[in-house]
Amino acid sequence: MRNKKFKAYIRLTLTFTLIFAIIAATIFAVTVNLMDGKFFGYTFDSTKSETHLNALLLGVDKGGTRTDVIILAQLNLLDNSINMLQIPRDTYVANNGRSDRKINSAWGAGKEDKVFSEVYKVTGVEVDKYVLVDTSQFRNIIDTMGGVEFNVPINMNYDDPVQDLHIHLEKGLQTLNGDEAEQFVRFRQNNNGTGYARGDIERLEAQQGFIKAAIDQLFSISNVTRIPKLVSQFSSMIETNFTKAQMLNYAPSILKINRENINIMTLPGEGKYMNGGSYFVHYENQTKDLIKAYFTPDADKMSEDEMIIRNEVIGLSSTEVPADETIEAKKGFFNRFVTVDIIDASGGEADVDSIKESLAYYGYKVTATSSTSAFVNDKTQLVVSKSNKTGDKLAYALDMSSYIINEDKKNGTDVTIILGKDMS
């Protein structure tokens, strides 16, 4: 019974994790419509200095009293990552004031405040934001997306007439519709007892691979035409204490995150039968180590230099593009009218004079040079304010493969070069 319940928890949790990707895509949908920092009367605030945002992602049961899915999620603005910790619904919480010591009953006992309190007891992480999701919309969301292209790792054939569950998928690359996606997420083993070679570990890996494929699908340009319906479905399937303005503020940061920097983890622990019931008991020491590694940012606040560079130079809605290698840097009279400033963020390792000499050779004039010790960049960043050939020419001159276009660049120059240690 204990293993059956824990496996059911994994199925529900992974289903919801995918829905979190859908939430991120819906934020993307709102961002696409963001014009001049405003949308439906809400103004984008580019001055926030927080380094991270903690929130709980909750999936509620049919009765609306138990959160059978609980995920602690953190958006880290310092290293551009999202970390998610799956907390089993049967997690034991001592002295919670209820005869049922399971964390999933906290919602019915005291809504979000009670859940915040008990998640803190288990993880030591303070949270004051939540998103509650109705997971019954899973199939509809996948169909609205146009399905998810995914390489199914094995043949899947399973039938359970009692649950009216029938899973029949062939191995190989294919586009899964809503019904097929749910089959894949729910699959554990075939009718003959075969399945994933490494059991639940491989099952978890396969499902997380599907999650990332869905995220890529949601962030693809091809979904732009599907956005209005996704927004409508999103609005009907969630309850949250985030305001629309807050969602807009963090949307650009989410868009900048590389999909490889989305980490999905499970609370360390084991299932036990105790006090007349089945519980998941977490390992305290391992949990502390995991929280320290993934959910404890190195700083509570960004330095002033970091804020200026993030907000005014690089921007939150900029685009990094590959340099056109066919466009070479050339000496030119008009280059002198391109204003360039240099920020040395290399920890003193970059050869600033050599960079200035190279720019002067092509006729560019550096109008300002500064340095910061608040952080150190490994890689140099080239930021231009216009989508023209200037970025390509300067990338050629500096031997760089890409540059950033920020049309809202606000630090007063056409070009900013943020030097890293690679320019030593």
Secondary structure, 3 states (H helix, E strand, C coil): CHHHHHHHHHHHHHHHHHHHHHHHHHHHHHHHCCECCEECCEECCCCCCECEEEEEEEEECCCCCCEEEEEEEEEECCCCEEEEEEECCCEECCCCCCCCCEHHHHHHHHHHHHHHHHHHHHHCCCCCCEEEECHHHHHHHHHHHCCEEEEECCCEEEEECCCCEEEEECCEEEEECHHHHHHHHHCCECCCCCECCCHHHHHHHHHHHHHHHHHHHHCCHHHHHHHHHHHHHHHHHEEECCCHHHHHHHHHHHHCCCHHHEEEEECCEEEEEECCEEEEEECHHHHHHHHHHHCCCCCCECCHHHHHHHHHHHCCCCEEEECCCCCCCCCCHHHHHCEEEEEECCCCCCCHHHHHHHHHHCCCEEEEEEECCCCCCCCCEEEECCCCCHHHHHHHHCCCCEEEECCCCCCCCCEEEEECHHHC
